[in-house]
Amino acid sequence: MMLPTLQACRVLPVVTANDVEATVQLAAALLRGGMRAIEITLRTAAALDSIRAVQAEVPDMLVAAGTVTTPAELQRVLEADVKLVLSPGATPALLQAARESAVDFIPGVASASEIMQGLDHGFEVFKLFPAELLGGRAMIRSLGGPFPGIHFCPTGGLGPDNFRDYLALPNVICCGGSWMVAAEMVDNGDWDEIEALARAAMADH
């Protein structure tokens, strides 16, 4: 698992790609703002083409595939040469496929039992989703007791007012969020605003 890379990423912007060219411009704006990675979710028809286009046109950006929920979807993103894959949850079949692929995979969890299932498959970094609804920082602190060796990438309900509180927790390696990639800004081509929000997110305070 690319722990140092994830730690350097700090915030992983979660993107729903509706237009390939706009997603490329979005990635470029995020990179100018200091962000080092982008998570493009498999929620739209443009997702895979957007992943390939950002990899080709913004090569300094780590492109992760998100919302990967089945072994078939995992195979499709592997064929797109994706190096980091995230899921909002996990099934035994998906965990097994990810382990066999040797890709860096972050399964989603919402309970101690799901963490134990992930550990059984060799995973030690988990996406807590939806983080705020599940109990947020209090839950992450509590889970640190029985699971001292694991790290979280909390996603869901995080924004500019609370993400630093999550990053301050010792078992949080990065955060997922979408406040700097809101659909309205992307649709309007507000690349300067997106760059500014990215720069603010990457600042220590």
Buried (B, 14 or more C-beta within 10 A) or exposed (E): BBEEBBEBBBBBBBBBBBBBEBBBBBBBBBBBBBBBBBBBBBBBEBBBBBBBBBBEBBEEBBBBBBBBBBBEBBEBBBEBEBBBBBBBBBBEEBBEBBBEBEBBBBBBBBEEEBBEBBBEBEBBBBBBBBBBEBBBBEBBBEBBEEBEEBBBBBBBBBEEEBBBEBBEBEBBBBBBBBBBBBEEBBEEEBBEBBBBBBBBBBEEE
